[in-house]
């Protein structure tokens, strides 16, 4: 994992981080001056724990959005190294190039062979540019599709990790068929003859997320978000003011808790107190258990039933009301 929370933190975490820094200073003094500050350290640690519990028990939707983008939050490659026993990364769409914004791998999950495909962001400036900030081009989605087809051919379950602000909207991406690539993934995933488990691990942004999001079981990490548009984009459209992102986030209802209530997802994977970045190993353990259970539940379901269940699952998400047509207007004689 990258930089320590003490150097990269969100504004609402500031009081917690300041207390943690004070504790670190006292521990350093205890070592260098040979003076015990054990009682003060213990008191501050208890205070930090209470403050952390109070803060993270009452997060707003905008604060959860910020957590989903935390610079230290684990990405797909972090989970490939911790959730799975081993993996072999696969590259390229066999047509144009390898898109680093999407990674794919054959992996072992408690002895079960699976195909893993997910968005990948970067942490340093160089990595962010290389990964295009986690925004795939069409060749990224075509790479994902190639791996989906490979998994279907060998009846390997598919696990996808969603973490993108959206598909890359550049002119070159549009020229190479961005919309077609996303639409094809939706169609092919809906008909893929092998179990699919989807996990939103960070940002789930628009069609760029949904292109990896059609599955039999859809999960979200506790502080992930899933929405048709970012709060900043929504605020810019509705109020011509991206600064109203916090208001937009409340209206969008984009958290894991909202998505579960609306029936968009099937379950929430809890995170350690303070977020997934606080303890990668603990988060990976919880995610591993959730994935194993989801795949166990899907194991043995006949293909025709699996596909029908997947189809019905997404059909149920749309809610609409049909109004009878208005009576014909009468014309005065």
C-alpha positions as CSV (number, residue, x, y, z in Angstrom):
1,X,0.0,0.0,0.0
2,X,1.1,3.6,-0.6
3,X,1.5,6.5,1.7
4,X,0.5,6.5,5.3
5,X,-2.9,7.9,6.4
6,X,-1.0,10.6,8.4
7,X,0.1,12.2,5.1
8,X,-3.0,11.4,3.0
9,X,-6.4,11.8,4.7
10,X,-9.8,13.2,4.1
11,X,-10.9,16.4,5.8
12,X,-13.4,14.7,8.0
13,X,-10.6,12.4,9.2
14,X,-8.5,15.3,10.4
15,X,-9.4,15.2,14.1
16,X,-8.6,11.5,14.2
17,X,-5.3,11.9,12.4
18,X,-4.2,14.7,14.6
19,X,-4.8,12.5,17.7
20,X,-3.0,9.6,16.0
21,X,0.0,11.9,15.3
22,X,0.0,13.0,19.0
23,X,0.1,9.3,20.0
24,X,3.0,8.6,17.7
25,X,4.9,11.6,19.1
26,X,4.4,10.4,22.7
27,X,5.6,6.9,21.7
28,X,8.7,8.4,20.1
29,X,9.4,10.5,23.2
30,X,9.0,7.4,25.4
31,X,11.7,5.7,23.4
32,X,14.1,8.6,23.1
33,X,13.7,10.2,26.6
34,X,13.2,7.0,28.5
35,X,10.1,8.6,30.1
36,X,6.9,6.6,30.2
37,X,3.8,8.2,28.8
38,X,1.8,4.9,28.9
39,X,-1.2,6.4,30.7
40,X,-1.5,9.4,28.4
41,X,-1.1,7.2,25.4
42,X,-3.7,4.8,26.6
43,X,-6.1,7.7,27.2
44,X,-5.6,9.1,23.8
45,X,-6.0,5.7,22.1
46,X,-9.3,5.3,23.8
47,X,-10.3,8.8,22.7
48,X,-9.3,8.0,19.1
49,X,-11.3,4.8,19.1
50,X,-14.4,6.6,20.4
51,X,-14.0,9.4,17.9
52,X,-13.4,6.9,15.0
53,X,-16.6,5.0,16.0
54,X,-18.7,8.2,16.2
55,X,-17.3,9.6,12.9
56,X,-17.8,6.5,10.8
57,X,-21.1,5.6,12.2
58,X,-22.6,8.8,10.9
59,X,-21.0,9.3,7.4
60,X,-22.9,11.3,4.9
61,X,-23.3,10.0,1.3
62,X,-20.7,12.6,0.2
63,X,-18.2,11.4,2.8
64,X,-18.7,7.8,1.7
65,X,-18.0,8.9,-1.9
66,X,-14.8,10.5,-0.7
67,X,-13.9,7.3,1.1
68,X,-14.5,5.3,-2.1
69,X,-11.8,7.5,-3.7
70,X,-9.4,7.5,-0.8
71,X,-5.8,7.6,-2.2
72,X,-4.8,4.6,-0.1
73,X,-7.9,2.5,-0.9
74,X,-7.0,-1.0,-2.2
75,X,-7.3,-1.5,-5.9
76,X,-7.9,-4.7,-8.0
77,X,-4.2,-5.7,-8.0
78,X,-4.0,-5.3,-4.2
79,X,-6.9,-7.8,-3.9
80,X,-5.4,-10.1,-6.5
81,X,-2.3,-10.3,-4.2
82,X,-4.2,-10.8,-1.0
83,X,-7.6,-12.5,-1.6
84,X,-6.3,-15.2,-4.0
85,X,-3.6,-17.8,-3.5
86,X,-1.9,-16.9,-6.8
87,X,-2.7,-15.4,-10.1
88,X,-1.4,-15.1,-13.7
89,X,-2.1,-11.7,-15.3
90,X,-3.4,-11.8,-18.9
91,X,-3.0,-8.9,-21.4
92,X,-4.3,-7.4,-24.5
93,X,-7.5,-7.4,-26.6
94,X,-5.9,-9.2,-29.6
95,X,-7.0,-6.3,-31.8
96,X,-5.5,-2.9,-30.7
97,X,-3.5,-2.9,-27.5
98,X,-3.4,-3.7,-23.8
99,X,-5.3,-1.2,-21.8
100,X,-3.8,-0.8,-18.3
101,X,-7.0,0.6,-16.9
102,X,-8.4,-2.9,-16.8
103,X,-6.5,-5.9,-15.5
104,X,-7.4,-9.5,-15.9
105,X,-6.0,-12.7,-14.5
106,X,-6.4,-16.4,-14.0
107,X,-6.4,-16.9,-10.2
108,X,-6.9,-19.5,-7.4
109,X,-9.6,-18.8,-4.8
110,X,-9.3,-21.5,-2.1
111,X,-8.3,-24.0,-4.7
112,X,-11.0,-22.9,-7.2
113,X,-9.8,-21.6,-10.5
114,X,-11.5,-18.3,-11.4
115,X,-11.1,-15.5,-14.0
116,X,-10.7,-12.1,-12.3
117,X,-11.3,-8.9,-14.3
118,X,-11.2,-5.4,-12.7
119,X,-10.6,-1.7,-13.1
120,X,-7.1,-0.5,-12.0
121,X,-6.2,3.0,-10.8
122,X,-2.8,4.3,-9.9
123,X,-1.3,6.0,-6.8
124,X,1.7,8.0,-8.0
125,X,1.3,10.5,-10.7
126,X,3.1,8.2,-13.1
127,X,0.9,5.3,-12.3
128,X,-2.3,7.4,-12.5
129,X,-1.3,8.5,-16.1
130,X,-0.4,5.0,-17.0
131,X,-3.7,3.6,-15.8
132,X,-5.6,6.6,-17.2
133,X,-7.1,7.2,-13.7
134,X,-9.0,3.9,-14.0
135,X,-11.0,5.0,-17.0
136,X,-10.9,2.3,-19.7
137,X,-10.7,2.8,-23.4
138,X,-12.7,0.5,-25.7
139,X,-9.8,-1.9,-25.9
140,X,-10.0,-2.3,-22.2
141,X,-13.6,-3.5,-22.4
142,X,-12.6,-5.7,-25.3
143,X,-9.8,-7.2,-23.3
144,X,-12.4,-7.9,-20.5
145,X,-14.7,-9.5,-23.1
146,X,-12.0,-11.7,-24.4
147,X,-11.3,-13.0,-20.9
148,X,-15.0,-13.5,-20.3
149,X,-15.2,-15.6,-23.4
150,X,-12.2,-17.6,-22.3
151,X,-13.8,-18.2,-18.9
152,X,-17.0,-19.3,-20.5
153,X,-15.1,-21.7,-22.8
154,X,-13.5,-23.5,-19.9
155,X,-16.4,-23.1,-17.5
156,X,-14.4,-20.9,-15.1
157,X,-16.4,-18.7,-12.7
158,X,-15.8,-15.0,-13.3
159,X,-15.1,-12.4,-10.5
160,X,-15.1,-8.7,-11.5
161,X,-14.0,-5.8,-9.4
162,X,-15.5,-2.4,-10.2
163,X,-13.6,0.8,-9.4
164,X,-13.8,3.5,-12.1
165,X,-15.2,7.1,-12.3
166,X,-16.4,6.1,-15.8
167,X,-15.3,5.0,-19.2
168,X,-12.8,7.4,-20.8
169,X,-14.7,10.0,-22.8
170,X,-11.9,11.1,-25.2
171,X,-12.3,11.6,-28.9
172,X,-10.1,8.6,-29.8
173,X,-12.1,6.4,-27.5
174,X,-15.3,7.4,-29.1
175,X,-13.7,6.9,-32.6
176,X,-12.8,3.3,-31.6
177,X,-16.3,2.5,-30.5
178,X,-16.6,3.2,-26.8
179,X,-20.4,2.9,-26.6
180,X,-20.4,-0.3,-28.8
181,X,-17.7,-1.9,-26.6
182,X,-19.7,-1.2,-23.4
183,X,-23.0,-2.4,-25.0
184,X,-21.4,-5.6,-26.2
185,X,-20.1,-6.4,-22.8
186,X,-23.5,-6.0,-21.3
187,X,-25.0,-8.3,-23.9
188,X,-22.3,-10.9,-23.6
189,X,-22.1,-11.0,-19.8
190,X,-25.9,-11.5,-19.7
191,X,-25.5,-14.6,-21.8
192,X,-22.2,-15.9,-20.4
193,X,-22.6,-19.6,-19.5
194,X,-20.6,-19.5,-16.3
195,X,-21.3,-18.0,-12.8
196,X,-20.4,-14.3,-12.4
197,X,-19.8,-12.5,-9.1
198,X,-19.4,-8.7,-9.2
199,X,-17.9,-6.6,-6.5
200,X,-17.9,-2.8,-6.4
201,X,-14.7,-2.1,-4.5
202,X,-14.5,1.7,-4.9
203,X,-16.2,3.9,-7.4
204,X,-18.9,2.4,-9.6
205,X,-19.3,5.1,-12.2
206,X,-21.9,4.9,-15.0
207,X,-21.6,2.6,-18.1
208,X,-17.9,2.3,-17.5
209,X,-18.7,0.4,-14.3
210,X,-21.7,-1.5,-15.7
211,X,-19.6,-2.9,-18.5
212,X,-18.1,-5.2,-15.8
213,X,-21.3,-5.3,-13.7
214,X,-23.7,-7.8,-15.1
215,X,-23.6,-10.8,-12.8
216,X,-25.5,-13.5,-10.8
217,X,-24.4,-12.0,-7.5
218,X,-23.5,-8.3,-7.1
219,X,-21.8,-7.1,-3.9
220,X,-20.4,-3.8,-2.7
221,X,-17.8,-3.0,-0.1
222,X,-19.3,-0.9,2.7
223,X,-17.8,2.4,1.6
224,X,-18.1,1.9,-2.2
225,X,-20.5,3.9,-4.3
226,X,-22.5,3.0,-7.5
227,X,-24.2,5.6,-9.6
228,X,-25.1,6.7,-13.1
229,X,-23.1,9.9,-12.7
230,X,-20.6,11.4,-10.2
231,X,-21.9,13.9,-7.7
232,X,-19.8,16.6,-9.2
233,X,-21.1,15.9,-12.7
234,X,-24.7,15.8,-11.4
235,X,-24.2,19.1,-9.6
236,X,-22.7,20.7,-12.7
237,X,-25.7,19.7,-14.8
238,X,-28.5,20.5,-12.3
239,X,-27.1,23.6,-10.7
240,X,-24.2,24.6,-12.9
241,X,-22.1,24.3,-9.8
242,X,-19.8,21.3,-9.2
243,X,-19.3,22.6,-5.6
244,X,-22.7,21.3,-4.7
245,X,-21.5,17.7,-5.0
246,X,-22.5,17.0,-1.4
247,X,-26.1,17.9,-2.2
248,X,-26.1,15.8,-5.4
249,X,-24.7,12.8,-3.5
250,X,-27.6,12.9,-1.1
251,X,-30.1,13.0,-4.1
252,X,-28.3,10.3,-6.0
253,X,-28.5,7.8,-3.1
254,X,-25.4,6.1,-4.4
255,X,-24.1,4.2,-1.3
256,X,-24.0,0.5,-0.8
257,X,-26.8,0.8,1.8
258,X,-28.9,2.6,-0.8
259,X,-28.2,0.1,-3.6
260,X,-29.1,-2.8,-1.3
261,X,-32.4,-1.1,-0.4
262,X,-33.2,-0.6,-4.0
263,X,-32.4,-4.2,-4.9
264,X,-29.5,-3.2,-7.2
265,X,-27.0,-5.4,-5.3
266,X,-27.3,-8.6,-3.3
267,X,-25.1,-7.9,-0.3
268,X,-22.6,-5.6,1.4
269,X,-19.1,-6.6,2.5
270,X,-18.2,-4.8,5.7
271,X,-14.9,-2.9,6.0
272,X,-12.6,-2.4,9.0
273,X,-13.5,0.7,11.1
274,X,-12.2,3.7,9.2
275,X,-12.3,2.1,5.7
276,X,-10.7,-0.6,3.6
277,X,-7.4,1.3,3.5
278,X,-7.0,1.0,7.3
279,X,-6.4,-2.7,7.1
280,X,-5.9,-4.4,3.7
281,X,-5.5,-7.9,5.1
282,X,-8.7,-7.7,7.2
283,X,-10.6,-6.3,4.2
284,X,-9.2,-9.1,2.0
285,X,-10.2,-11.7,4.4
286,X,-13.8,-10.5,4.5
287,X,-13.9,-10.2,0.7
288,X,-12.5,-13.7,0.3
289,X,-15.2,-15.2,2.6
290,X,-17.9,-13.3,0.7
291,X,-16.6,-14.5,-2.7
292,X,-16.3,-18.1,-1.6
293,X,-19.9,-18.0,-0.3
294,X,-21.3,-16.4,-3.4
295,X,-19.5,-18.9,-5.7
296,X,-20.6,-21.9,-3.5
297,X,-24.2,-20.7,-3.7
298,X,-24.0,-20.6,-7.5
299,X,-22.1,-23.8,-7.9
300,X,-24.1,-26.6,-9.5
301,X,-27.0,-24.5,-10.9
302,X,-27.8,-25.7,-14.4
303,X,-26.7,-23.2,-17.1
304,X,-30.2,-22.5,-18.4
305,X,-31.5,-21.7,-14.9
306,X,-28.4,-19.6,-14.2
307,X,-29.0,-17.5,-17.3
308,X,-32.7,-17.2,-16.6
309,X,-32.1,-16.1,-13.0
310,X,-29.5,-13.5,-14.2
311,X,-32.0,-12.1,-16.8
312,X,-34.8,-11.9,-14.3
313,X,-32.5,-10.3,-11.7
314,X,-31.9,-7.3,-13.9
315,X,-35.4,-7.1,-15.3
316,X,-36.7,-6.7,-11.7
317,X,-34.6,-3.6,-11.2
318,X,-36.7,-1.3,-13.4
319,X,-39.8,0.1,-11.8
320,X,-42.3,2.0,-13.8
321,X,-46.0,2.9,-13.7
322,X,-48.2,2.9,-16.9
323,X,-50.8,5.6,-17.0
324,X,-53.9,5.1,-19.2
325,X,-54.1,7.4,-22.2
326,X,-56.0,10.6,-21.7
327,X,-59.5,10.7,-23.1
328,X,-59.8,12.2,-26.6
329,X,-60.4,15.9,-26.6
330,X,-63.9,17.0,-27.5
331,X,-64.3,19.8,-30.0
332,X,-67.1,22.2,-29.5
333,X,-69.7,22.2,-32.3
